[in-house]
Amino acid sequence: MHRGKRTNLVSTGMDPVVAWRVRRLREAGLAPVLAAEIAADCGYDLHALLELVDRGCPAELAVRILAPLDGPVVPC
């Protein structure tokens, strides 16, 4: 990881795993707010979501398809 990014993560207080998930979701085309919500919820299978997007599924639809059916948010 680049030292500048590490410092930035520490100063924002964001967990490195969540920050990585946000970055990957943003690269896949999710809006910033949606990416942050999904990244913080480990109930979503990030790899499955990204695979759907890679196969041409719109990002927002992939999120809806893979949304957990019930239960609380599973923090990462």
FIGUDO-596140 format. One line per 4 residues: number of its first residue (from 1); their letters; for each residue x, y, z of N, C-alpha, C, O, CB. Coordinates in steps of 0.001 Angstrom, whole numbers. Last residue first. Glycine has a CB too. Layout:
<recs>
NUM	a	X Y Z X Y Z X Y Z X Y Z X Y Z; ...
</recs>
This chain:
<recs>
76	cpvv	-17950 -5066 8797 -16676 -5672 8373 -15617 -5463 9430 -14479 -5899 9259 -16204 -5082 7031; -21181 -5857 10106 -20034 -4963 9957 -18774 -5722 9561 -18573 -6873 9949 -19792 -4200 11251; -24017 -6619 8641 -22889 -7375 9181 -21647 -6502 9011 -21108 -6407 7909 -22720 -8779 8459; -27201 -5385 9483 -25953 -5170 8732 -24849 -5952 9431 -24754 -5949 10658 -25586 -3635 8635
72	pgdl	-29622 -7944 10397 -28951 -6653 10507 -27724 -6575 9601 -27281 -7574 9035 -28546 -6395 11951; -32056 -9694 8353 -31042 -9571 9378 -30378 -8218 9356 -30546 -7441 8416 -30017 -10642 9222; -32415 -10843 4963 -32916 -10333 6227 -31751 -10224 7209 -30622 -10616 6914 -34043 -11247 6793; -31076 -11090 2494 -32539 -11179 2575 -33097 -10602 3872 -34139 -9946 3867 -32973 -12620 2440
68	pali	-28549 -8986 1130 -28957 -9973 2133 -30474 -9933 2319 -31078 -8860 2303 -28237 -9713 3486; -28350 -8508 -2371 -28682 -7949 -1064 -29067 -9064 -100 -29814 -9975 -457 -29826 -6922 -1185; -27815 -9280 -4953 -27031 -9901 -3888 -27328 -9354 -2498 -26634 -9698 -1541 -25583 -9729 -4177; -29581 -7734 -6468 -29593 -9192 -6597 -28923 -9852 -5392 -29408 -10859 -4876 -28888 -9622 -7895
64	rval	-28802 -5121 -5785 -30146 -5606 -5434 -30214 -7131 -5475 -30836 -7749 -4612 -31196 -5011 -6386; -26232 -5062 -6895 -26419 -4840 -5456 -27772 -5386 -5018 -27868 -6046 -3983 -26309 -3331 -5110; -26856 -5384 -9572 -26050 -6404 -8899 -26188 -6286 -7388 -26254 -7294 -6684 -24571 -6283 -9307; -28161 -2953 -10010 -28918 -4197 -10089 -28163 -5330 -9398 -28772 -6150 -8710 -29204 -4561 -11555
60	eapc	-26020 -1181 -9794 -27130 -1072 -8847 -27993 -2339 -8846 -28496 -2748 -7800 -27993 151 -9184; -24375 -2031 -11985 -23917 -2119 -10600 -25068 -2083 -9598 -25088 -2871 -8652 -22954 -993 -10306; -25686 -4121 -14564 -25542 -2783 -13981 -25253 -2896 -12480 -25816 -3748 -11793 -26826 -1934 -14227; -23748 -6783 -15809 -24900 -6405 -14991 -24688 -4980 -14467 -23604 -4669 -13973 -25104 -7414 -13806
56	grdv	-21468 -7611 -17114 -22355 -6670 -17781 -23589 -6263 -17007 -24397 -5475 -17500 -22773 -7236 -19044; -19631 -9080 -15809 -20387 -9783 -16855 -21438 -8903 -17520 -22201 -9362 -18370 -21056 -11005 -16272; -18767 -7342 -13863 -17832 -7690 -14938 -18534 -8378 -16100 -18092 -8276 -17244 -16727 -8589 -14403; -21004 -7493 -12185 -20721 -6240 -12907 -19784 -6515 -14084 -19984 -5983 -15177 -20091 -5180 -11952
52	lell	-20675 -10112 -11212 -21879 -9743 -11956 -21642 -8485 -12790 -22032 -8420 -13956 -23056 -9527 -10995; -18205 -9751 -9901 -18304 -10678 -11031 -19546 -10377 -11872 -19481 -10386 -13101 -18340 -12138 -10530; -18875 -8017 -7843 -17964 -7544 -8883 -17998 -8459 -10113 -17838 -7988 -11240 -16536 -7456 -8332; -20527 -9766 -6372 -21054 -8513 -6899 -20186 -8005 -8051 -20697 -7613 -9100 -21137 -7456 -5787
48	ahld	-18708 -11742 -5651 -19853 -12098 -6495 -20446 -10846 -7141 -20820 -10862 -8314 -20934 -12837 -5667; -17007 -10204 -4033 -16487 -10847 -5238 -17610 -11246 -6191 -17474 -11101 -7406 -15661 -12075 -4866; -18690 -9374 -1918 -18084 -8391 -2811 -17615 -9028 -4118 -17804 -8455 -5191 -16913 -7706 -2119; -21493 -10290 -644 -20340 -10991 -1221 -19742 -10079 -2287 -20229 -10023 -3417 -20749 -12398 -1828
44	ygcd	-22666 -8605 2192 -22596 -8653 732 -21347 -9409 317 -20268 -9189 867 -22600 -7227 123; -22167 -8509 4814 -23209 -9437 4404 -23271 -9564 2887 -23854 -10511 2359 -24559 -8989 4948; -20469 -6516 5462 -19858 -7755 4976 -20885 -8854 4725 -20520 -9999 4455 -18824 -8245 5969; -20800 -3293 4895 -21673 -4430 5214 -21091 -5706 4617 -21206 -5948 3415 -23116 -4190 4683
40	aaie	-19219 -1297 3928 -19267 -1448 5384 -20113 -2636 5820 -20141 -2959 7007 -19808 -187 6016; -19726 -1408 1205 -18387 -1740 1704 -18388 -2003 3202 -17633 -2847 3686 -17413 -617 1383; -22310 -414 1023 -22058 -1824 714 -20718 -2261 1294 -20598 -3369 1818 -22084 -2062 -812; -21871 2292 1735 -22829 1462 2469 -22542 -23 2268 -22533 -795 3227 -24260 1783 2028
36	aalv	-20003 3112 -202 -19648 3159 1221 -20584 2275 2049 -20134 1585 2965 -19695 4611 1738; -21514 2798 -2546 -20272 2040 -2368 -19878 2000 -895 -19462 955 -397 -19133 2655 -3208; -23518 4707 -2104 -23870 3294 -2177 -22638 2417 -1952 -22711 1410 -1248 -24514 2971 -3535; -21940 7053 -2218 -22709 6727 -1010 -23064 5245 -986 -22923 4595 49 -23993 7582 -933
32	palg	-20745 6936 -4887 -19958 6983 -3639 -20728 6566 -2388 -20210 5796 -1579 -19431 8368 -3435; -22122 4447 -7104 -22098 5814 -6593 -21369 5822 -5244 -21377 4816 -4535 -23552 6389 -6451; -20199 1977 -8825 -21193 2347 -7826 -21019 3798 -7406 -19902 4313 -7358 -21097 1428 -6608; -18233 1129 -10615 -19269 2036 -11081 -20341 2401 -10074 -21308 3074 -10430 -19909 1454 -12236
28	aerl	-16013 -210 -9917 -17038 -990 -10622 -18213 -126 -11053 -19094 -592 -11776 -17536 -2124 -9738; -14656 1645 -8427 -14092 1281 -9731 -15099 511 -10571 -15053 567 -11800 -12821 449 -9551; -16279 1502 -6160 -16274 2733 -6942 -15719 2452 -8341 -16247 2960 -9330 -15439 3833 -6231; -15556 -1051 -5272 -16929 -790 -5678 -17029 482 -6508 -17795 528 -7470 -17830 -690 -4457
24	rrvr	-12845 -644 -4624 -13212 -1629 -5650 -14634 -1384 -6166 -14885 -1497 -7366 -13095 -3061 -5087; -13098 1328 -2581 -12335 1595 -3815 -12738 645 -4939 -12948 1074 -6074 -10826 1472 -3550; -14538 -82 -648 -15091 1138 -1256 -14409 1405 -2586 -15066 1676 -3591 -14923 2357 -311; -12661 -2099 -30 -13956 -2464 -604 -14611 -1260 -1277 -15180 -1395 -2361 -14884 -3033 481
20	wavv	-10638 -541 1077 -10362 -1308 -134 -11671 -1684 -824 -11783 -1602 -2047 -9541 -2575 197; -12008 430 3327 -11496 1377 2324 -11211 663 1004 -11506 1195 -67 -10215 2073 2838; -12421 -1955 4687 -13581 -1214 4197 -13143 -223 3116 -13829 -58 2108 -14292 -472 5361; -9747 -2517 5278 -10544 -3459 4485 -11753 -2753 3889 -12067 -2938 2713 -10997 -4658 5350
16	pdmg	-8925 -316 6877 -8296 -575 5567 -9089 -1527 4685 -9106 -1364 3465 -6916 -1137 5769; -11405 1768 8309 -10745 475 8331 -10152 195 6949 -10815 446 5942 -11735 -648 8753; -10938 5216 8717 -11583 4142 7964 -10744 2877 8040 -9527 2912 7857 -11801 4555 6496; -9810 7444 9862 -10344 6441 10764 -11021 5284 10042 -11631 4438 10697 -11312 7077 11704
12	tsvl	-8525 9369 8499 -9975 9345 8360 -10615 8332 9301 -11827 8359 9512 -10357 9033 6926; -5871 8829 9158 -6425 10127 9539 -7945 10156 9413 -8601 10896 10146 -5815 11226 8683; -5571 6297 8071 -5452 6462 9510 -6098 7773 9933 -6793 7827 10947 -3977 6418 9944; -5855 6884 5371 -6803 5979 6015 -6766 6146 7527 -7807 6137 8185 -6502 4526 5636
8	ntrk	-3629 8554 4970 -4966 9062 4732 -6003 8187 5430 -6944 8712 6026 -5249 9136 3230; -1555 6770 5461 -1715 7930 6334 -3126 8483 6206 -3752 8839 7205 -675 9020 5995; -2009 5094 3268 -2083 4556 4630 -2298 5693 5621 -3133 5587 6519 -795 3764 4985; -1549 6809 1131 -2886 6256 1329 -3043 5725 2744 -4100 5889 3355 -3166 5145 312
4	grhm	1172 7283 1457 219 8390 1513 -1193 7903 1757 -1947 8520 2510 267 9193 230; 2314 4725 1040 2360 5342 2364 1364 6486 2503 765 6647 3567 3758 5847 2653; 501 2225 -702 1230 3483 -779 1177 4182 576 118 4233 1201 648 4392 -1891; 848 -1172 0 0 0 0 890 1230 0 1933 1243 654 -963 1 1215
</recs>
